[in-house]
C-alpha cells in the first residue's frame, strides 16, 4: 500500500487491529481495480489489433499474406505458442487437411504442410463447427478428448487448444487454431471473443478471395475467348479471300460449261437427228440404235449441265427475302406437271395459305424439285397421292412437308439423299441426275432452315423442311 496513504490512516485510526482490517480491505479493492485495469488494457490491445487487421484486410492483399499477418498479430497479443490456419482438402468429407499458414515460437516445430487425417472429424464434428461451435481446451489430457484426437494434437506438442471455424459463406473452409505448447492454459472469455471476431473477419477475406478467384478465372476465360475470336476472325478473313477466289473460278467454270459445252452438245444432237431424218433408210437397225443412244446421252448431258448451273446459282445469287405464298407456288407447279402428263391421275392435296418468309425464286426452285420428285416416284403407283402441307412440331416450330405414296426408300440410306449425284434408284427405273435434293438442301440452308426425310420402301416418302419464322 502507498506509505503516505498508510500514514494518514494511522493518524485517523489509533486501533492497530482495525487499521489492519482496513488495510486488508483496501488491498483487496486495489487488487480488483488493478485486475480491471489490466483487463481494460487487454481489451484495448485486442481492439487495436483487431482494428489493424481489419484495416489490412481491406487492402488488396492475397490470402497468404492476410493469414501470415493475422497469425503474427494474434500470437503476439495472446502470447500463444502457435497460431495457424488449417484448411480442409476439398471432397474429403472434412477428414483430411493441412496447415497452410502459421506463426510459431521457434522453440516448437512447424506444422506447415503436414498432412492430417482424422477419420471421425467429418462425421462427428464438422456439422457443429459449420454452425459456429468453438473448441476451448485447457488441457488436452483432461478434456475427455478421444485418443486419436489427442494423438493428432500431441504431434504438434499442443497442451491447450482454442479452435474457431473459418467459414467461406456457409461452407466450413478450415479452422483458426491457437496452441499453447508449454503448459495448460485457461482461455479467458475476452480472448475467446477476440479470436471469434478475428475468424469472422477472416471469413470475409475468404469470401472475397473466392470472388476474386472467380473474377480472375472469368477474366482469363474472356481473354482466351477474345483470343480465339481474333484467331477465328483471321481464319474467316482468309476463308473469305479463298472463297472469293473459288467463286471466281466457279463463275468461270459455269460460263465455260454454259457456253463452251452446250454448243458441241447441240451440234452432236442436231447432226444425230439429221442422220435419223435424212439417212434413215441407209442405216440398219444397229446404226439407228446407236444414233438414238447418242441423242439420249447428249440430252441427258445437257440436262445435267442445266442442273449443275442451277445448283451453282443457288449458292452464288443474292437473296431478296419477302413473304412468299407457298400454296400458290405449289398449285402452279402441280398444274404444269398435270398439263405435261394429262394421262396421269394424281390425287393432290395442298394446304391453303401457307405463307413463308424467303427468296421467292429460290423457294420456287426448291418446291419444284420436291414436287417433281413426288410426281416422278409415284409414276408406278396405281393410285398416286401427293400432299404438301404444314405441321407444328413438339418444340412449337413450323415444319412444311411433301408426302407421297410412291416407291419410298430404305431409311438406312437417308444420309445419301442430299449429296450431289447420289441416287437410291437406278437410271433404268427413274430418270434424274441426283442433283435435285442437293439443290433443295442448299436452298433451305441458305435460308437458315433444316431439311430431313422419312421413308419406307414401297410405302412412300415424306420430305420436311423449316424456314425461319418472320412476321409475314
C-alpha positions as CSV (number, residue, x, y, z in Angstrom):
1,X,0.0,0.0,0.0
2,X,1.1,3.6,-0.6
3,X,3.2,4.7,2.5
4,X,1.6,8.2,2.5
5,X,-1.9,6.7,2.5
6,X,-0.9,4.3,5.3
7,X,0.4,7.2,7.4
8,X,-2.8,9.1,7.0
9,X,-4.9,6.0,8.0
10,X,-2.8,5.6,11.2
11,X,-3.4,9.2,12.1
12,X,-7.1,8.7,11.8
13,X,-7.4,5.2,13.3
14,X,-5.4,4.5,16.5
15,X,-6.6,0.9,16.9
16,X,-3.9,-1.3,15.3
17,X,-6.4,-4.2,14.7
18,X,-8.9,-2.0,12.9
19,X,-6.1,-0.5,10.9
20,X,-5.0,-3.9,9.7
21,X,-8.6,-4.8,8.7
22,X,-9.0,-1.5,6.8
23,X,-5.6,-2.2,5.1
24,X,-6.7,-5.7,4.1
25,X,-9.9,-4.4,2.6
26,X,-8.2,-1.7,0.7
27,X,-5.6,-4.1,-0.6
28,X,-8.3,-6.4,-2.0
29,X,-10.1,-3.4,-3.6
30,X,-6.8,-2.2,-5.1
31,X,-6.1,-5.7,-6.5
32,X,-9.6,-5.9,-8.0
33,X,-9.1,-2.4,-9.6
34,X,-5.7,-3.4,-10.9
35,X,-7.2,-6.5,-12.4
36,X,-9.9,-4.5,-14.1
37,X,-7.3,-2.0,-15.4
38,X,-5.3,-5.0,-16.7
39,X,-8.4,-6.4,-18.5
40,X,-9.2,-3.0,-19.9
41,X,-5.7,-2.7,-21.3
42,X,-6.0,-6.2,-22.8
43,X,-9.3,-5.2,-24.4
44,X,-7.8,-2.0,-25.7
45,X,-4.9,-4.0,-27.2
46,X,-7.3,-6.5,-28.7
47,X,-9.4,-3.8,-30.2
48,X,-6.3,-2.1,-31.6
49,X,-5.1,-5.4,-33.0
50,X,-8.5,-6.1,-34.5
51,X,-8.6,-2.6,-36.0
52,X,-5.2,-3.0,-37.6
53,X,-6.2,-6.4,-39.0
54,X,-9.5,-5.1,-40.4
55,X,-7.6,-2.1,-42.0
56,X,-5.1,-4.5,-43.6
57,X,-7.9,-6.9,-44.7
58,X,-9.4,-4.0,-46.7
59,X,-6.1,-3.7,-48.6
60,X,-5.7,-5.7,-51.8
61,X,-3.7,-8.4,-50.2
62,X,-3.6,-12.1,-51.2
63,X,-4.9,-14.7,-48.9
64,X,-1.5,-16.0,-47.9
65,X,-0.3,-12.5,-46.8
66,X,-3.6,-12.0,-44.8
67,X,-3.1,-15.3,-43.0
68,X,0.6,-14.6,-42.2
69,X,-0.2,-11.1,-40.9
70,X,-3.1,-12.3,-38.8
71,X,-1.2,-15.3,-37.3
72,X,1.7,-13.0,-36.2
73,X,-0.6,-10.3,-34.6
74,X,-2.8,-12.8,-32.8
75,X,0.1,-14.9,-31.4
76,X,1.8,-11.7,-30.1
77,X,-1.3,-10.4,-28.5
78,X,-2.3,-13.7,-26.8
79,X,1.2,-14.7,-26.0
80,X,0.4,-18.1,-27.6
81,X,3.0,-20.6,-28.8
82,X,1.4,-21.2,-32.2
83,X,-1.4,-19.6,-34.3
84,X,-2.2,-21.4,-37.5
85,X,-4.8,-21.6,-40.3
86,X,-5.8,-25.2,-41.1
87,X,-7.6,-25.9,-44.4
88,X,-9.7,-28.9,-45.2
89,X,-8.9,-30.7,-48.5
90,X,-11.9,-30.5,-50.9
91,X,-14.1,-33.6,-51.4
92,X,-12.7,-35.4,-48.4
93,X,-15.6,-35.0,-46.1
94,X,-13.6,-32.7,-43.7
95,X,-11.5,-35.7,-42.7
96,X,-8.2,-34.5,-44.4
97,X,-6.4,-31.2,-44.5
98,X,-3.2,-29.3,-43.6
99,X,-1.9,-26.1,-42.0
100,X,-1.4,-23.5,-44.8
101,X,-0.2,-20.7,-42.6
102,X,1.2,-20.2,-39.1
103,X,3.2,-18.1,-36.7
104,X,5.1,-20.3,-34.2
105,X,7.5,-19.9,-31.4
106,X,11.0,-21.1,-32.6
107,X,11.1,-23.5,-29.7
108,X,8.4,-25.6,-31.2
109,X,8.1,-27.5,-34.6
110,X,6.4,-26.0,-37.5
111,X,3.0,-27.5,-38.5
112,X,3.0,-26.2,-42.1
113,X,2.2,-28.7,-44.9
114,X,1.8,-31.6,-42.5
115,X,-1.0,-33.8,-43.9
116,X,-3.6,-34.6,-41.2
117,X,-6.2,-37.4,-41.4
118,X,-8.9,-37.7,-38.8
119,X,-11.4,-40.3,-39.9
120,X,-14.0,-39.2,-37.3
121,X,-13.9,-35.4,-37.7
122,X,-16.2,-35.2,-40.7
123,X,-19.0,-37.3,-39.2
124,X,-18.8,-36.1,-35.6
125,X,-17.6,-32.5,-35.5
126,X,-17.8,-30.9,-39.0
127,X,-21.5,-30.0,-38.8
128,X,-21.1,-28.4,-35.3
129,X,-18.1,-26.3,-36.5
130,X,-20.1,-25.3,-39.6
131,X,-22.8,-23.9,-37.2
132,X,-20.1,-21.8,-35.4
133,X,-19.0,-24.1,-32.5
134,X,-15.8,-23.1,-30.8
135,X,-13.5,-25.7,-29.1
136,X,-11.9,-24.4,-25.8
137,X,-9.5,-26.9,-24.3
138,X,-7.5,-26.1,-21.1
139,X,-5.5,-29.3,-21.1
140,X,-5.8,-31.9,-23.9
141,X,-5.2,-34.7,-21.3
142,X,-8.0,-33.6,-19.1
143,X,-10.8,-32.7,-21.5
144,X,-12.3,-36.0,-22.5
145,X,-10.9,-36.0,-26.0
146,X,-10.7,-39.2,-28.0
147,X,-7.3,-41.0,-28.2
148,X,-7.0,-40.2,-31.9
149,X,-7.7,-36.5,-31.3
150,X,-5.1,-36.4,-28.5
151,X,-2.6,-38.2,-30.8
152,X,-3.1,-35.6,-33.6
153,X,-2.6,-32.7,-31.2
154,X,0.3,-34.3,-29.5
155,X,2.3,-34.4,-32.7
156,X,2.3,-30.6,-32.7
157,X,3.2,-30.5,-28.9
158,X,-0.1,-29.0,-28.0
159,X,-1.2,-28.8,-24.3
160,X,-4.0,-26.2,-24.6
161,X,-6.1,-25.6,-27.6
162,X,-8.5,-22.9,-28.8
163,X,-10.2,-23.6,-32.2
164,X,-12.6,-21.4,-34.1
165,X,-14.2,-22.3,-37.5
166,X,-13.2,-20.5,-40.7
167,X,-16.3,-20.3,-42.9
168,X,-16.4,-19.4,-46.6
169,X,-20.0,-18.3,-46.9
170,X,-21.9,-21.3,-45.3
171,X,-19.1,-23.7,-46.1
172,X,-16.6,-24.9,-43.5
173,X,-13.3,-23.9,-45.2
174,X,-11.0,-24.6,-42.3
175,X,-10.0,-23.8,-38.7
176,X,-8.2,-21.0,-36.9
177,X,-6.1,-22.8,-34.2
178,X,-4.4,-21.2,-31.2
179,X,-2.0,-23.6,-29.4
180,X,-0.4,-23.4,-26.1
181,X,2.5,-25.9,-26.0
182,X,4.5,-25.2,-22.8
183,X,1.7,-25.9,-20.3
184,X,-2.1,-26.0,-19.9
185,X,-3.9,-22.7,-20.2
186,X,-7.2,-21.3,-19.1
187,X,-8.6,-19.3,-22.0
188,X,-10.4,-16.1,-21.0
189,X,-13.8,-15.1,-22.3
190,X,-12.3,-11.9,-23.8
191,X,-9.7,-14.0,-25.6
192,X,-12.3,-16.4,-27.0
193,X,-14.5,-13.5,-28.1
194,X,-11.4,-11.8,-29.7
195,X,-10.5,-14.9,-31.6
196,X,-14.1,-15.4,-32.7
197,X,-14.1,-11.8,-34.2
198,X,-10.8,-12.5,-35.9
199,X,-12.3,-15.6,-37.5
200,X,-15.4,-13.6,-38.6
201,X,-13.3,-11.1,-40.5
202,X,-11.1,-13.8,-42.0
203,X,-14.4,-15.4,-43.3
204,X,-15.0,-12.1,-45.2
205,X,-11.5,-12.3,-46.6
206,X,-12.1,-15.9,-47.7
207,X,-15.3,-14.9,-49.4
208,X,-13.5,-12.0,-51.1
209,X,-10.7,-14.4,-52.1
210,X,-13.3,-16.8,-53.7
211,X,-15.0,-13.9,-55.6
212,X,-11.6,-12.6,-56.7
213,X,-10.5,-16.1,-57.9
214,X,-13.8,-16.4,-59.8
215,X,-13.3,-12.9,-61.3
216,X,-9.8,-13.7,-62.4
217,X,-10.9,-17.0,-63.9
218,X,-13.7,-15.2,-65.8
219,X,-11.2,-12.5,-67.0
220,X,-8.8,-15.3,-68.2
221,X,-11.7,-17.1,-69.8
222,X,-12.8,-13.9,-71.6
223,X,-9.3,-13.1,-72.7
224,X,-9.0,-16.6,-74.1
225,X,-12.4,-16.3,-75.8
226,X,-11.3,-13.0,-77.2
227,X,-8.1,-14.5,-78.5
228,X,-10.0,-17.4,-80.0
229,X,-12.4,-14.9,-81.6
230,X,-9.5,-13.0,-83.1
231,X,-8.0,-16.2,-84.4
232,X,-11.3,-17.2,-85.8
233,X,-11.8,-13.8,-87.4
234,X,-8.4,-14.1,-89.1
235,X,-9.3,-17.5,-90.2
236,X,-12.6,-16.2,-91.5
237,X,-11.0,-13.4,-93.4
238,X,-8.6,-15.9,-95.0
239,X,-11.5,-18.1,-95.8
240,X,-13.4,-15.2,-97.4
241,X,-10.4,-14.4,-99.6
242,X,-10.2,-18.1,-100.6
243,X,-13.9,-18.3,-101.1
244,X,-13.9,-15.3,-103.4
245,X,-11.2,-17.0,-105.4
246,X,-13.2,-20.2,-105.6
247,X,-16.4,-18.3,-106.6
248,X,-14.5,-16.6,-109.4
249,X,-13.3,-20.0,-110.6
250,X,-16.8,-21.3,-110.3
251,X,-18.2,-18.4,-112.3
252,X,-15.5,-19.0,-115.0
253,X,-16.4,-22.8,-115.0
254,X,-20.1,-22.1,-115.2
255,X,-19.6,-19.7,-118.1
256,X,-17.4,-22.4,-119.8
257,X,-20.0,-25.1,-119.2
258,X,-22.9,-22.9,-120.2
259,X,-21.3,-21.7,-123.5
260,X,-18.4,-23.9,-124.5
261,X,-20.1,-27.3,-123.8
262,X,-23.6,-26.5,-124.9
263,X,-22.5,-25.7,-128.5
264,X,-20.8,-29.0,-129.3
265,X,-23.6,-30.9,-127.5
266,X,-26.2,-29.1,-129.6
267,X,-24.1,-30.0,-132.7
268,X,-23.9,-33.7,-131.8
269,X,-27.6,-33.8,-131.0
270,X,-28.5,-31.9,-134.2
271,X,-26.4,-33.9,-136.6
272,X,-27.7,-37.1,-135.0
273,X,-31.3,-36.0,-135.5
274,X,-30.4,-35.1,-139.1
275,X,-29.0,-38.5,-139.8
276,X,-32.1,-40.1,-138.4
277,X,-34.3,-37.9,-140.6
278,X,-32.3,-37.8,-143.8
279,X,-30.3,-41.1,-143.9
280,X,-32.6,-43.4,-142.0
281,X,-33.0,-45.8,-145.0
282,X,-29.2,-46.1,-145.3
283,X,-28.8,-47.3,-141.7
284,X,-29.5,-50.7,-140.4
285,X,-31.2,-51.4,-137.1
286,X,-27.9,-51.2,-135.1
287,X,-27.0,-47.9,-136.7
288,X,-30.3,-46.4,-135.8
289,X,-30.0,-47.7,-132.3
290,X,-26.5,-46.1,-131.9
291,X,-27.9,-42.7,-133.1
292,X,-30.8,-42.9,-130.6
293,X,-28.4,-43.7,-127.9
294,X,-26.1,-40.8,-128.9
295,X,-29.1,-38.4,-128.8
296,X,-30.2,-39.7,-125.5
297,X,-26.7,-39.3,-124.0
298,X,-26.3,-35.7,-125.3
299,X,-29.8,-34.7,-124.0
300,X,-29.0,-36.3,-120.6
301,X,-25.7,-34.4,-120.5
302,X,-27.5,-31.2,-121.4
303,X,-29.9,-31.7,-118.5
304,X,-27.0,-32.5,-116.2
305,X,-25.3,-29.2,-117.2
306,X,-28.6,-27.3,-116.5
307,X,-28.9,-28.9,-113.1
308,X,-25.2,-28.1,-112.2
309,X,-25.7,-24.5,-113.2
310,X,-28.9,-24.3,-111.2
311,X,-27.0,-25.8,-108.2
312,X,-24.1,-23.3,-108.5
313,X,-26.5,-20.3,-108.8
314,X,-28.3,-21.4,-105.6
315,X,-25.2,-20.6,-103.5
316,X,-24.0,-17.6,-105.5
317,X,-27.0,-15.4,-106.3
318,X,-28.1,-12.7,-103.9
319,X,-31.2,-13.3,-101.9
320,X,-34.1,-10.9,-101.7
321,X,-36.5,-12.1,-98.9
322,X,-40.1,-11.4,-98.5
323,X,-43.5,-13.0,-97.9
324,X,-44.0,-16.0,-100.2
325,X,-47.3,-17.9,-100.6
326,X,-46.0,-21.5,-100.9
327,X,-49.6,-22.8,-101.6
328,X,-49.8,-20.7,-104.7
329,X,-46.4,-21.8,-105.9
330,X,-47.3,-25.4,-105.3
331,X,-50.6,-25.1,-107.2
332,X,-48.8,-23.6,-110.2
333,X,-46.1,-26.4,-110.2
334,X,-48.8,-29.1,-109.9
335,X,-50.8,-27.6,-112.8
336,X,-47.7,-27.6,-115.0
337,X,-46.9,-31.2,-114.2
338,X,-50.5,-32.3,-114.8
339,X,-50.6,-30.5,-118.2
340,X,-47.4,-32.1,-119.3
341,X,-48.8,-35.6,-118.5
342,X,-52.6,-35.3,-118.7
343,X,-52.9,-39.1,-118.8
344,X,-51.9,-39.4,-115.2
345,X,-54.5,-39.1,-112.5
346,X,-52.9,-37.9,-109.3
347,X,-54.7,-37.0,-106.0
348,X,-53.3,-33.7,-105.0
349,X,-53.8,-32.1,-101.5
350,X,-52.2,-28.7,-100.9
351,X,-52.9,-27.0,-97.7
352,X,-54.2,-23.4,-98.2
353,X,-52.5,-20.1,-97.4
354,X,-49.1,-21.4,-96.4
355,X,-47.1,-18.2,-96.3
356,X,-43.3,-18.3,-95.5
357,X,-40.5,-15.7,-95.5
358,X,-37.8,-16.2,-98.0
359,X,-36.4,-15.6,-101.5
360,X,-39.2,-16.3,-103.9
361,X,-37.2,-17.6,-106.9
362,X,-35.1,-20.0,-104.7
363,X,-38.2,-21.3,-102.8
364,X,-39.8,-22.0,-106.2
365,X,-36.8,-24.0,-107.3
366,X,-36.9,-25.9,-104.0
367,X,-40.6,-26.7,-104.3
368,X,-40.3,-27.6,-107.9
369,X,-37.6,-30.2,-107.1
370,X,-39.6,-31.7,-104.2
371,X,-42.9,-31.9,-106.1
372,X,-41.2,-33.2,-109.3
373,X,-39.6,-35.9,-107.2
374,X,-43.0,-36.9,-105.7
375,X,-44.5,-36.8,-109.2
376,X,-41.7,-39.0,-110.6
377,X,-41.6,-41.6,-107.8
378,X,-45.4,-42.1,-107.8
379,X,-45.5,-42.9,-111.5
380,X,-45.7,-46.6,-110.9
381,X,-48.4,-46.3,-108.2
382,X,-51.9,-47.2,-109.5
383,X,-53.5,-44.6,-107.2
384,X,-50.8,-41.9,-106.7
385,X,-51.3,-39.4,-103.8
386,X,-49.2,-36.2,-103.2
387,X,-49.7,-33.9,-100.3
388,X,-48.0,-30.6,-99.5
389,X,-48.8,-29.3,-96.0
390,X,-47.6,-27.9,-92.7
391,X,-47.4,-29.2,-89.1
392,X,-46.4,-27.7,-85.7
393,X,-43.6,-29.7,-84.2
394,X,-43.2,-30.6,-80.5
395,X,-40.9,-27.6,-80.0
396,X,-43.5,-25.3,-81.4
397,X,-41.7,-24.7,-84.6
398,X,-43.5,-24.8,-88.0
399,X,-42.4,-27.5,-90.5
400,X,-43.5,-27.9,-94.1
401,X,-43.7,-31.3,-95.8
402,X,-44.2,-33.0,-99.1
403,X,-45.6,-36.5,-98.8
404,X,-46.2,-39.2,-101.4
405,X,-47.2,-42.8,-101.6
406,X,-44.6,-43.8,-104.2
407,X,-41.7,-46.2,-104.1
408,X,-40.1,-44.7,-100.9
409,X,-36.6,-45.5,-99.9
410,X,-34.5,-47.6,-97.4
411,X,-34.2,-45.3,-94.3
412,X,-30.7,-46.7,-93.7
413,X,-29.5,-44.8,-96.8
414,X,-31.2,-41.5,-95.8
415,X,-27.8,-39.7,-95.3
416,X,-27.1,-40.2,-99.1
417,X,-30.2,-38.4,-100.2
418,X,-29.0,-34.8,-100.1
419,X,-25.5,-35.4,-101.6
420,X,-25.0,-34.5,-105.2
421,X,-25.1,-37.4,-107.7
422,X,-26.3,-39.8,-105.0
423,X,-29.2,-41.9,-106.3
424,X,-31.1,-44.6,-104.4
425,X,-32.9,-45.8,-107.6
426,X,-31.3,-46.8,-110.9
427,X,-31.5,-44.7,-114.1
428,X,-33.5,-47.5,-115.8
429,X,-36.2,-47.1,-113.1
430,X,-36.4,-43.3,-112.8
431,X,-34.7,-40.5,-114.7
432,X,-32.6,-37.9,-113.0
433,X,-29.1,-36.8,-112.2
434,X,-29.1,-36.8,-108.3
435,X,-28.9,-33.1,-108.1
436,X,-32.4,-32.1,-107.1
437,X,-32.3,-32.9,-103.4
438,X,-28.8,-31.4,-103.0
439,X,-30.3,-28.2,-104.5
440,X,-33.2,-28.4,-102.0
441,X,-30.8,-28.7,-99.1
442,X,-28.6,-25.8,-100.2
443,X,-31.7,-23.5,-100.6
444,X,-33.1,-24.4,-97.2
445,X,-29.7,-24.0,-95.5
446,X,-29.2,-20.6,-97.2
447,X,-32.5,-19.5,-95.6
448,X,-31.3,-20.8,-92.2
449,X,-33.7,-23.8,-92.1
450,X,-33.3,-27.5,-91.9
451,X,-34.4,-30.3,-94.2
452,X,-34.8,-34.1,-93.5
453,X,-36.6,-37.1,-94.9
454,X,-38.5,-40.2,-93.8
455,X,-39.4,-43.1,-96.0
456,X,-40.3,-46.8,-96.2
457,X,-39.7,-48.9,-99.3
458,X,-42.8,-49.3,-101.4
459,X,-44.8,-47.2,-98.9
460,X,-43.8,-43.7,-99.9
461,X,-41.6,-40.8,-98.6
462,X,-42.0,-37.6,-96.7
463,X,-39.6,-34.6,-97.0
464,X,-39.7,-32.0,-94.2
465,X,-38.2,-28.5,-94.2
466,X,-38.3,-25.5,-91.9
467,X,-37.8,-21.8,-92.7
468,X,-37.1,-19.1,-90.1
469,X,-40.4,-17.6,-89.0
470,X,-40.8,-13.9,-89.6
471,X,-43.7,-11.5,-89.4
472,X,-45.3,-12.5,-92.8
